[in-house]
Amino acid sequence: MSRKILVTSALPYANGPLHLGHLLESIQTDIWVRYQKLRGNDCIYLCADDAHGTAIMLTAEKLGITPEEQIARVKAEHERDLAGFLIHFDNYHSTHSPECQHYSEEIYRRLDANGHIERRDVTQLFDPEKNLFLADRYIKGSCPKCKAEDQYGDNCEACGATYTPADLLNPRSAISGATPVEKTSQHFFFKLGDFENLLRDWTNSEALQPQIANKLREWLDAGLQSWDISRDAPYFGFEIPDAPGKYFYVWLDAPIGYMASCANWCEKNGRDFNDYWGLDSEAELYHFIGKDIINFHGLFWPAMLDSAGFRQPTAIYAHGFLTVNGKKMSKSRGTFIKAETYLKYLPAEYLRYYFAAKLSGAVDDIDLNLEDFTNRVNSDLVGKLVNIASRSAKFVQKGNAGKLSNTQHNPDLWQRVTAASATIAQLYEQREYSKAVREIMALADATNEYFDSCEPWKLAKSDDTIVVAAEIASQCIDIFRVLTTYLAPVLPELAKQAEQFLNCSLTWQGDFTPLHNHAIEPFKPMMSRVDADKVSAMVEESSDNSPPPQTAAKSKKAAKDKDTGIADTIAYPDFAKIDLRVAEIVAAEAVEGADKLLKLTLSLGEFGTRQVFAGIKTAYNAEQLVGKLTVMVANLEARKMRFGMSEGMVLAAGPGDQDIWLLSPDSGAKAGMKIQ
């Protein structure tokens, strides 16, 4: 029976770009959701931008734009980067939305009506120039313990002391530089202590991981304090009903953003909101979050939902932090890597796989070791998984006319691979991705060992045994289908390529049936090895020490423009390896998100068509190229780019930019002709 499941991940803050630490959570969640959908469950994945707060207001002011313009710009960047990492949301919304305002006000009114809101005066430091109450992070001064200068208002980075902003020596506003003054205003508090019994039951339920439940019990034992849910104007957010100049603190409406995104999705898809959030809901509801925000999700959120008459989450799944090369992400070391920067150099699926290979159902931190990342991707994905298909396909084409055999050459191996389905499925369900990956790669190893032991390359030399070679290869390709299905939640693009190659859909909702006498397509490269130089370039660009983008671009262009003379002599056999062909450009289009690329569809006549990405957009309009003949390198190894697979190279002359001239053969040449 299909399960009804609602899944959320924490809302990215709409005040800056995403980095790889953000992607850890999104990828973990996306894998789990894709697994549920692959198993046939009615699972939706919702998220939104967290779009309120003083920080956003100040950033917009600095940029000379409105807060609404700021959050719209950042939301577009977030959605672009998340899509680049193949994160598929059923709905991506914003907390600055009518739905979020509606539920924020409704929940607040219910809390107030139930006696869970109190009002009392609070004295805070105030910036007299900005007319703004200052949060701790907006106050700087000298540490009262060690006298270190330029410390924030809550703790000293030099000696580790903690204190209140009032304790700082020579305090100043980090916004204006003015000396802050004390000022009193009325604040609104949520009486969390009213829910101690509920929260003790909650921490003893199965809704929380053991490490998280233990941490929450520590806070409960220390005594629950009322939670300040209001901020004074000026503030970018929702004004509290019947309280002019008072606004909901961003952390009140942030989790309500889950409900808002759900309401927005329900409205667009004809679903009932109460099926997911009502007290009688039978749906499963899961929050994926980082361990740093467990207090909001593990204490305040269930208490608010209870008082307001909404259901509790089925479970909250927290994960640890991401380190890079064993240390906290750092701009000086080039390891504070933005999502956008990563995608310039490497395919998204490589990071998805590496994270999966490290993630467990616990709350442990994980490390992105860039050398291990390179080795693991090259070994596991290229050297093991894809290698099964690439080395087997030619024997099926040669020995059985491109059809898989109608017999099982190794039933025992097939049984071992398919019998692992239940175990791997359970590991995905429990978020034990690293264990699932180990199981799958062990099966890939066994398949490659079987292929090697049978030596089909020897059998293919004889007409009497070529059919046996095809049977061995068919067995391996069918196992490749199963293994790729197991990894489809992690590697969705590879799964699509596998479906095209296998000429079938990948399904995981029942027993795997062998593909007998089934036609497959000719194999095309699916993945290339990680280039260590690209990893280094990514780190260099992420470093504070890298040259400014304009300087770097000029240096790169200058190096490209400079012709250093005729290259070193090569032997004729080396040149003869290059297969140059006349190609007709039958389609051309600009590549969204790329400044210089055009996607060309090239006809090679009887040899079919090829897709090539060419960096000639600065010199040619796409429409003017259709119908032209050009010259391409037809036997160049295909290369996976973030925009798609490039299956060759067209030839052009010139230093670049507008000075590019595409090579064309003389009239009379035909597509597919060999250039000699």
ROPA-676565 format. One line per field, with one value per residue (C-alpha): residue number from 1; x, y, z. Coordinates in steps of 0.05 Angstrom, whole numbers, padded with zeros to 5 digits. Example, Ala and Ser with C-alpha at 12.3 -4.5 7.8 and 13.67 -1.06 7.14 Angstrom:
i <- (1, 2)
c1 <- (00246, 00273)
c2 <- (-00090, -00021)
c3 <- (00156, 00143)
! end
This chain:
i <- (1, 2, 3, 4, 5, 6, 7, 8, 9, 10, 11, 12, 13, 14, 15, 16, 17, 18, 19, 20, 21, 22, 23, 24, 25, 26, 27, 28, 29, 30, 31, 32, 33, 34, 35, 36, 37, 38, 39, 40, 41, 42, 43, 44, 45, 46, 47, 48, 49, 50, 51, 52, 53, 54, 55, 56, 57, 58, 59, 60, 61, 62, 63, 64, 65, 66, 67, 68, 69, 70, 71, 72, 73, 74, 75, 76, 77, 78, 79, 80, 81, 82, 83, 84, 85, 86, 87, 88, 89, 90, 91, 92, 93, 94, 95, 96, 97, 98, 99, 100, 101, 102, 103, 104, 105, 106, 107, 108, 109, 110, 111, 112, 113, 114, 115, 116, 117, 118, 119, 120, 121, 122, 123, 124, 125, 126, 127, 128, 129, 130, 131, 132, 133, 134, 135, 136, 137, 138, 139, 140, 141, 142, 143, 144, 145, 146, 147, 148, 149, 150, 151, 152, 153, 154, 155, 156, 157, 158, 159, 160, 161, 162, 163, 164, 165, 166, 167, 168, 169, 170, 171, 172, 173, 174, 175, 176, 177, 178, 179, 180, 181, 182, 183, 184, 185, 186, 187, 188, 189, 190, 191, 192, 193, 194, 195, 196, 197, 198, 199, 200, 201, 202, 203, 204, 205, 206, 207, 208, 209, 210, 211, 212, 213, 214, 215, 216, 217, 218, 219, 220, 221, 222, 223, 224, 225, 226, 227, 228, 229, 230, 231, 232, 233, 234, 235, 236, 237, 238, 239, 240, 241, 242, 243, 244, 245, 246, 247, 248, 249, 250, 251, 252, 253, 254, 255, 256, 257, 258, 259, 260, 261, 262, 263, 264, 265, 266, 267, 268, 269, 270, 271, 272, 273, 274, 275, 276, 277, 278, 279, 280, 281, 282, 283, 284, 285, 286, 287, 288, 289, 290, 291, 292, 293, 294, 295, 296, 297, 298, 299, 300, 301, 302, 303, 304, 305, 306, 307, 308, 309, 310, 311, 312, 313, 314, 315, 316, 317, 318, 319, 320, 321, 322, 323, 324, 325, 326, 327, 328, 329, 330, 331, 332, 333, 334, 335, 336, 337, 338, 339, 340, 341, 342, 343, 344, 345, 346, 347, 348, 349, 350, 351, 352, 353, 354, 355, 356, 357, 358, 359, 360, 361, 362, 363, 364, 365, 366, 367, 368, 369, 370, 371, 372, 373, 374, 375, 376, 377, 378, 379, 380, 381, 382, 383, 384, 385, 386, 387, 388, 389, 390, 391, 392, 393, 394, 395, 396, 397, 398, 399, 400, 401, 402, 403, 404, 405, 406, 407, 408, 409, 410, 411, 412, 413, 414, 415, 416, 417, 418, 419, 420, 421, 422, 423, 424, 425, 426, 427, 428, 429, 430, 431, 432, 433, 434, 435, 436, 437, 438, 439, 440, 441, 442, 443, 444, 445, 446, 447, 448, 449, 450, 451, 452, 453, 454, 455, 456, 457, 458, 459, 460, 461, 462, 463, 464, 465, 466, 467, 468, 469, 470, 471, 472, 473, 474, 475, 476, 477, 478, 479, 480, 481, 482, 483, 484, 485, 486, 487, 488, 489, 490, 491, 492, 493, 494, 495, 496, 497, 498, 499, 500, 501, 502, 503, 504, 505, 506, 507, 508, 509, 510, 511, 512, 513, 514, 515, 516, 517, 518, 519, 520, 521, 522, 523, 524, 525, 526, 527, 528, 529, 530, 531, 532, 533, 534, 535, 536, 537, 538, 539, 540, 541, 542, 543, 544, 545, 546, 547, 548, 549, 550, 551, 552, 553, 554, 555, 556, 557, 558, 559, 560, 561, 562, 563, 564, 565, 566, 567, 568, 569, 570, 571, 572, 573, 574, 575, 576, 577, 578, 579, 580, 581, 582, 583, 584, 585, 586, 587, 588, 589, 590, 591, 592, 593, 594, 595, 596, 597, 598, 599, 600, 601, 602, 603, 604, 605, 606, 607, 608, 609, 610, 611, 612, 613, 614, 615, 616, 617, 618, 619, 620, 621, 622, 623, 624, 625, 626, 627, 628, 629, 630, 631, 632, 633, 634, 635, 636, 637, 638, 639, 640, 641, 642, 643, 644, 645, 646, 647, 648, 649, 650, 651, 652, 653, 654, 655, 656, 657, 658, 659, 660, 661, 662, 663, 664, 665, 666, 667, 668, 669, 670, 671, 672, 673, 674, 675, 676)
c1 <- (00000, 00027, 00048, 00029, 00092, 00109, 00183, 00217, 00288, 00310, 00297, 00359, 00366, 00352, 00413, 00469, 00491, 00489, 00553, 00569, 00548, 00477, 00480, 00495, 00425, 00389, 00423, 00410, 00336, 00330, 00360, 00309, 00251, 00274, 00279, 00207, 00181, 00220, 00186, 00117, 00101, 00061, 00119, 00125, 00186, 00173, 00219, 00222, 00269, 00272, 00261, 00254, 00299, 00344, 00402, 00361, 00335, 00406, 00434, 00379, 00393, 00467, 00452, 00402, 00344, 00281, 00281, 00230, 00279, 00335, 00298, 00272, 00343, 00371, 00312, 00326, 00399, 00380, 00332, 00384, 00438, 00393, 00368, 00441, 00452, 00391, 00350, 00278, 00225, 00151, 00145, 00196, 00163, 00181, 00164, 00149, 00083, 00008, 00005, 00060, 00030, -00038, -00012, 00036, -00021, -00069, -00019, -00002, -00075, -00088, -00026, -00050, -00121, -00095, -00056, 00013, 00036, 00061, 00083, 00138, 00187, 00258, 00318, 00366, 00422, 00397, 00432, 00412, 00435, 00399, 00340, 00348, 00351, 00416, 00421, 00485, 00518, 00510, 00547, 00623, 00673, 00730, 00724, 00711, 00757, 00818, 00808, 00813, 00785, 00733, 00693, 00618, 00567, 00558, 00626, 00700, 00735, 00802, 00792, 00725, 00690, 00615, 00579, 00522, 00527, 00523, 00588, 00628, 00681, 00674, 00614, 00595, 00543, 00572, 00522, 00535, 00594, 00552, 00556, 00493, 00447, 00399, 00326, 00265, 00207, 00152, 00166, 00121, 00142, 00119, 00113, 00151, 00151, 00076, 00094, 00145, 00103, 00089, 00162, 00185, 00138, 00163, 00236, 00219, 00183, 00214, 00209, 00280, 00349, 00379, 00434, 00382, 00334, 00390, 00408, 00336, 00330, 00389, 00353, 00289, 00326, 00358, 00289, 00251, 00253, 00200, 00219, 00221, 00181, 00177, 00223, 00213, 00208, 00245, 00244, 00230, 00176, 00103, 00073, 00041, -00035, -00061, 00010, 00034, 00109, 00119, 00141, 00146, 00217, 00243, 00248, 00173, 00152, 00211, 00183, 00113, 00144, 00136, 00061, 00059, 00095, 00048, -00013, 00013, 00026, -00042, -00076, -00040, -00051, -00121, -00098, -00126, -00079, -00111, -00091, -00020, -00026, -00094, -00098, -00131, -00077, -00053, 00004, 00077, 00112, 00188, 00235, 00308, 00351, 00421, 00437, 00450, 00375, 00347, 00324, 00275, 00250, 00254, 00224, 00190, 00159, 00123, 00098, 00071, 00037, 00005, -00024, -00048, -00084, -00039, -00008, 00063, 00119, 00127, 00202, 00257, 00322, 00383, 00451, 00520, 00565, 00608, 00683, 00730, 00797, 00786, 00775, 00720, 00705, 00752, 00759, 00833, 00843, 00796, 00749, 00690, 00662, 00598, 00549, 00557, 00632, 00630, 00584, 00633, 00683, 00650, 00586, 00534, 00527, 00599, 00585, 00517, 00552, 00608, 00559, 00518, 00580, 00592, 00523, 00490, 00426, 00465, 00483, 00557, 00596, 00623, 00686, 00694, 00766, 00780, 00833, 00788, 00731, 00771, 00795, 00727, 00688, 00740, 00744, 00671, 00631, 00677, 00722, 00668, 00596, 00598, 00655, 00607, 00565, 00621, 00662, 00602, 00562, 00608, 00602, 00526, 00528, 00578, 00554, 00478, 00462, 00451, 00402, 00411, 00413, 00352, 00389, 00421, 00495, 00505, 00440, 00476, 00505, 00438, 00405, 00457, 00447, 00372, 00365, 00401, 00341, 00307, 00370, 00388, 00317, 00317, 00384, 00355, 00294, 00338, 00382, 00441, 00465, 00538, 00520, 00475, 00532, 00580, 00530, 00520, 00594, 00609, 00560, 00593, 00660, 00631, 00604, 00670, 00706, 00656, 00668, 00744, 00742, 00700, 00747, 00694, 00746, 00778, 00711, 00692, 00750, 00717, 00651, 00638, 00641, 00621, 00550, 00577, 00614, 00548, 00513, 00566, 00561, 00485, 00487, 00532, 00490, 00427, 00462, 00484, 00410, 00395, 00455, 00438, 00367, 00393, 00434, 00380, 00362, 00434, 00451, 00387, 00423, 00463, 00396, 00368, 00428, 00423, 00350, 00369, 00424, 00382, 00320, 00276, 00253, 00286, 00234, 00241, 00171, 00175, 00221, 00272, 00255, 00313, 00314, 00316, 00321, 00317, 00348, 00396, 00425, 00498, 00537, 00556, 00603, 00563, 00616, 00687, 00741, 00749, 00803, 00848, 00865, 00792, 00788, 00850, 00820, 00755, 00794, 00836, 00774, 00743, 00804, 00810, 00879, 00853, 00857, 00794, 00748, 00762, 00837, 00834, 00791, 00839, 00899, 00864, 00845, 00915, 00945, 00894, 00906, 00981, 01004, 01068, 01086, 01081, 01073, 01124, 01129, 01087, 01094, 01045, 01013, 00993, 00959, 00926, 00888, 00846, 00783, 00763, 00695, 00651, 00590, 00526, 00498, 00425, 00406, 00437, 00415, 00443, 00457, 00420, 00468, 00530, 00560, 00599, 00568, 00523, 00493, 00502, 00469, 00515, 00496, 00550, 00506, 00503, 00541, 00484, 00483, 00526, 00514, 00571, 00578, 00621, 00648, 00630, 00569, 00608, 00621, 00559, 00484, 00454, 00404, 00457, 00494, 00437, 00451, 00525, 00579, 00638, 00694, 00691, 00735, 00690, 00729, 00742, 00722, 00654, 00656, 00602, 00589, 00539, 00495, 00497, 00543, 00590, 00606, 00662, 00692, 00684, 00745, 00754, 00809, 00822, 00842, 00771, 00713, 00687, 00749, 00729, 00721, 00688, 00724, 00682, 00697, 00693, 00627, 00611, 00631, 00578, 00563, 00602, 00659, 00727, 00779, 00846)
c2 <- (00000, 00068, 00114, 00188, 00226, 00300, 00316, 00383, 00407, 00469, 00535, 00570, 00641, 00691, 00734, 00699, 00642, 00568, 00531, 00457, 00454, 00473, 00421, 00365, 00370, 00382, 00322, 00277, 00296, 00291, 00220, 00198, 00229, 00200, 00132, 00137, 00157, 00102, 00053, 00079, 00121, 00187, 00229, 00305, 00347, 00420, 00477, 00553, 00611, 00639, 00711, 00755, 00788, 00848, 00820, 00820, 00890, 00916, 00881, 00910, 00979, 00971, 00950, 01006, 00959, 00939, 00877, 00846, 00855, 00826, 00762, 00753, 00757, 00708, 00660, 00656, 00640, 00587, 00553, 00554, 00523, 00471, 00451, 00447, 00394, 00356, 00373, 00364, 00400, 00390, 00462, 00516, 00576, 00635, 00655, 00724, 00699, 00706, 00634, 00643, 00708, 00674, 00614, 00657, 00702, 00643, 00604, 00666, 00682, 00610, 00612, 00678, 00654, 00592, 00635, 00616, 00688, 00736, 00809, 00842, 00899, 00885, 00931, 00925, 00964, 01012, 01046, 01120, 01135, 01076, 01078, 01003, 00953, 00914, 00839, 00811, 00801, 00875, 00899, 00899, 00921, 00896, 00831, 00845, 00786, 00789, 00859, 00833, 00884, 00877, 00822, 00808, 00820, 00749, 00714, 00727, 00691, 00704, 00674, 00639, 00679, 00687, 00750, 00798, 00858, 00903, 00873, 00895, 00949, 01008, 00978, 01004, 00989, 00944, 00977, 01051, 01054, 01094, 01082, 01043, 01066, 01025, 01028, 00991, 00964, 00913, 00843, 00783, 00715, 00644, 00607, 00545, 00520, 00506, 00447, 00410, 00346, 00346, 00356, 00302, 00253, 00278, 00266, 00195, 00179, 00149, 00216, 00236, 00205, 00183, 00237, 00291, 00265, 00265, 00337, 00360, 00325, 00366, 00430, 00404, 00387, 00456, 00488, 00517, 00591, 00632, 00648, 00720, 00718, 00793, 00847, 00922, 00964, 00974, 00901, 00862, 00811, 00805, 00854, 00821, 00828, 00885, 00907, 00964, 00968, 00897, 00841, 00766, 00744, 00708, 00641, 00642, 00643, 00602, 00533, 00558, 00565, 00489, 00496, 00555, 00517, 00459, 00504, 00535, 00466, 00440, 00499, 00486, 00411, 00404, 00372, 00381, 00418, 00383, 00315, 00334, 00382, 00367, 00329, 00270, 00267, 00197, 00224, 00217, 00283, 00287, 00346, 00341, 00393, 00409, 00394, 00469, 00486, 00427, 00472, 00508, 00444, 00398, 00444, 00507, 00477, 00417, 00461, 00513, 00460, 00429, 00494, 00515, 00450, 00420, 00351, 00335, 00313, 00238, 00247, 00299, 00276, 00317, 00313, 00337, 00391, 00387, 00396, 00399, 00364, 00352, 00425, 00476, 00507, 00566, 00620, 00627, 00553, 00555, 00504, 00550, 00527, 00557, 00514, 00557, 00551, 00475, 00469, 00508, 00452, 00387, 00348, 00350, 00274, 00266, 00305, 00271, 00203, 00224, 00251, 00187, 00146, 00183, 00195, 00153, 00157, 00187, 00260, 00253, 00306, 00285, 00306, 00322, 00301, 00325, 00273, 00217, 00249, 00244, 00173, 00147, 00175, 00151, 00082, 00069, 00104, 00104, 00044, -00003, 00015, 00047, 00001, -00058, -00029, 00001, -00064, -00109, -00072, -00086, -00162, -00158, -00116, -00163, -00230, -00222, -00163, -00115, -00158, -00186, -00262, -00303, -00344, -00332, -00346, -00339, -00348, -00349, -00280, -00253, -00282, -00250, -00182, -00182, -00213, -00152, -00109, -00114, -00099, -00039, -00013, -00017, 00020, 00077, 00080, 00086, 00139, 00092, 00113, 00096, 00024, 00020, 00046, -00006, -00062, -00037, -00029, -00098, -00125, -00084, -00114, -00184, -00170, -00143, -00204, -00250, -00214, -00219, -00292, -00310, -00272, -00257, -00220, -00288, -00322, -00267, -00284, -00349, -00357, -00419, -00382, -00311, -00326, -00346, -00280, -00245, -00285, -00264, -00191, -00195, -00220, -00162, -00110, -00136, -00132, -00061, -00045, -00070, -00034, 00031, 00025, 00017, 00080, 00120, 00161, 00183, 00188, 00210, 00234, 00170, 00133, 00172, 00155, 00082, 00081, 00107, 00056, -00002, 00020, 00011, 00045, 00032, 00010, -00015, -00034, -00109, -00166, -00155, -00195, -00211, -00174, -00231, -00221, -00146, -00096, -00044, 00019, 00028, 00048, 00121, 00145, 00163, 00189, 00215, 00213, 00271, 00317, 00335, 00400, 00421, 00406, 00449, 00505, 00502, 00509, 00566, 00604, 00594, 00622, 00693, 00693, 00681, 00741, 00782, 00752, 00808, 00802, 00726, 00731, 00780, 00737, 00675, 00713, 00741, 00671, 00645, 00702, 00693, 00647, 00614, 00587, 00520, 00462, 00406, 00356, 00292, 00227, 00212, 00153, 00200, 00247, 00189, 00171, 00235, 00221, 00288, 00288, 00337, 00353, 00390, 00434, 00413, 00449, 00502, 00536, 00578, 00544, 00575, 00596, 00594, 00658, 00627, 00559, 00539, 00469, 00441, 00380, 00354, 00305, 00256, 00228, 00152, 00154, 00189, 00253, 00280, 00333, 00382, 00442, 00495, 00559, 00603, 00641, 00707, 00702, 00668, 00671, 00602, 00611, 00632, 00565, 00517, 00485, 00502, 00449, 00448, 00401, 00360, 00312, 00252, 00203, 00249, 00218, 00245, 00292, 00302, 00376, 00405, 00423, 00354, 00306, 00335, 00282, 00313, 00379, 00428, 00463, 00538, 00589, 00654, 00678, 00679, 00724, 00755, 00734, 00662, 00632, 00564, 00520, 00499, 00451, 00472, 00465, 00394, 00362, 00318, 00304, 00244, 00249, 00233, 00289, 00262)
c3 <- (00000, -00020, 00038, 00040, 00061, 00069, 00074, 00087, 00095, 00133, 00098, 00069, 00093, 00037, 00050, 00013, -00033, -00016, 00000, 00004, 00077, 00056, 00000, 00050, 00079, 00013, -00019, 00041, 00038, -00038, -00038, 00014, -00025, -00091, -00058, -00032, -00101, -00135, -00088, -00109, -00048, -00051, -00026, -00034, -00018, 00002, 00021, 00019, 00030, 00101, 00080, 00142, 00193, 00208, 00167, 00103, 00117, 00127, 00065, 00022, 00050, 00035, -00037, -00047, -00061, -00024, 00020, -00028, -00085, -00044, -00025, -00096, -00123, -00072, -00080, -00155, -00140, -00089, -00136, -00192, -00149, -00118, -00187, -00209, -00156, -00180, -00118, -00140, -00099, -00109, -00085, -00066, -00034, 00012, 00084, 00056, 00028, 00042, 00065, 00116, 00142, 00149, 00189, 00231, 00253, 00263, 00306, 00346, 00360, 00383, 00428, 00458, 00467, 00503, 00552, 00525, 00507, 00560, 00552, 00592, 00585, 00562, 00565, 00507, 00474, 00422, 00363, 00368, 00297, 00263, 00312, 00318, 00375, 00368, 00370, 00401, 00334, 00318, 00379, 00384, 00436, 00480, 00519, 00594, 00612, 00567, 00538, 00466, 00418, 00364, 00398, 00389, 00443, 00468, 00468, 00459, 00402, 00435, 00504, 00497, 00552, 00548, 00572, 00557, 00511, 00572, 00597, 00536, 00545, 00498, 00461, 00393, 00340, 00286, 00239, 00248, 00296, 00346, 00421, 00439, 00494, 00537, 00519, 00544, 00503, 00510, 00483, 00471, 00498, 00484, 00551, 00533, 00605, 00599, 00554, 00597, 00603, 00528, 00511, 00560, 00526, 00458, 00476, 00498, 00433, 00370, 00334, 00351, 00343, 00410, 00408, 00396, 00449, 00500, 00484, 00490, 00558, 00582, 00565, 00597, 00661, 00662, 00661, 00601, 00592, 00557, 00485, 00459, 00395, 00380, 00350, 00347, 00284, 00239, 00221, 00157, 00173, 00192, 00241, 00302, 00301, 00344, 00363, 00318, 00311, 00337, 00289, 00293, 00305, 00243, 00280, 00295, 00222, 00194, 00211, 00194, 00125, 00119, 00128, 00080, 00025, 00036, 00032, -00032, -00062, -00040, -00073, -00139, -00138, -00111, -00045, 00025, 00073, 00133, 00104, 00122, 00182, 00214, 00279, 00243, 00189, 00172, 00130, 00152, 00164, 00167, 00178, 00157, 00193, 00218, 00290, 00303, 00299, 00338, 00396, 00350, 00317, 00377, 00431, 00406, 00343, 00374, 00431, 00383, 00340, 00401, 00428, 00359, 00345, 00291, 00287, 00309, 00261, 00253, 00262, 00259, 00227, 00245, 00212, 00232, 00203, 00141, 00145, 00085, 00088, 00162, 00182, 00185, 00118, 00107, 00054, 00068, 00053, -00007, 00025, 00036, -00031, -00058, -00095, -00157, -00156, -00150, -00210, -00253, -00247, -00229, -00242, -00186, -00183, -00159, -00096, -00087, -00090, -00042, 00009, 00003, 00014, 00080, 00108, 00162, 00203, 00261, 00276, 00263, 00226, 00158, 00122, 00049, 00037, -00034, -00049, -00024, -00063, -00128, -00116, -00093, -00152, -00202, -00171, -00154, -00207, -00267, -00252, -00225, -00240, -00309, -00328, -00325, -00381, -00423, -00426, -00437, -00490, -00549, -00539, -00540, -00603, -00637, -00611, -00610, -00656, -00598, -00559, -00490, -00489, -00471, -00419, -00351, -00355, -00280, -00242, -00175, -00185, -00209, -00147, -00102, -00135, -00135, -00066, -00037, -00056, 00012, 00051, 00009, 00012, 00087, 00090, 00048, 00092, 00154, 00119, 00124, 00056, 00067, 00083, 00022, -00022, 00007, -00008, -00080, -00094, -00067, -00118, -00172, -00152, -00156, -00226, -00252, -00222, -00257, -00323, -00316, -00297, -00358, -00406, -00459, -00502, -00516, -00530, -00579, -00625, -00646, -00684, -00642, -00575, -00592, -00569, -00501, -00497, -00511, -00456, -00405, -00427, -00425, -00354, -00334, -00368, -00335, -00268, -00286, -00294, -00223, -00191, -00226, -00201, -00130, -00140, -00177, -00115, -00110, -00185, -00222, -00284, -00291, -00283, -00342, -00385, -00365, -00386, -00455, -00462, -00435, -00474, -00413, -00350, -00283, -00232, -00160, -00137, -00140, -00159, -00215, -00277, -00325, -00391, -00440, -00515, -00503, -00551, -00522, -00553, -00571, -00509, -00500, -00446, -00383, -00335, -00339, -00286, -00238, -00263, -00203, -00238, -00236, -00162, -00151, -00193, -00153, -00088, -00117, -00138, -00069, -00034, -00007, -00039, -00110, -00158, -00167, -00220, -00270, -00262, -00267, -00329, -00362, -00345, -00374, -00437, -00445, -00440, -00490, -00539, -00539, -00595, -00572, -00641, -00675, -00626, -00618, -00675, -00670, -00708, -00766, -00729, -00673, -00722, -00759, -00696, -00703, -00744, -00776, -00810, -00848, -00805, -00821, -00766, -00765, -00701, -00656, -00593, -00537, -00471, -00412, -00358, -00403, -00432, -00489, -00505, -00562, -00565, -00635, -00665, -00719, -00774, -00797, -00851, -00847, -00781, -00744, -00704, -00648, -00595, -00585, -00539, -00573, -00542, -00602, -00577, -00575, -00650, -00678, -00670, -00664, -00721, -00771, -00763, -00782, -00849, -00850, -00859, -00812, -00790, -00726, -00688, -00690, -00647, -00588, -00522, -00500, -00440, -00388, -00377, -00329, -00389, -00420, -00457, -00510, -00562, -00602, -00621, -00679, -00707, -00707, -00713, -00677, -00607, -00579, -00561, -00626, -00664, -00678, -00747, -00754, -00805, -00866, -00923, -00996, -01033, -01054, -00988, -00955, -00882, -00857, -00906, -00876, -00880, -00902)
! end
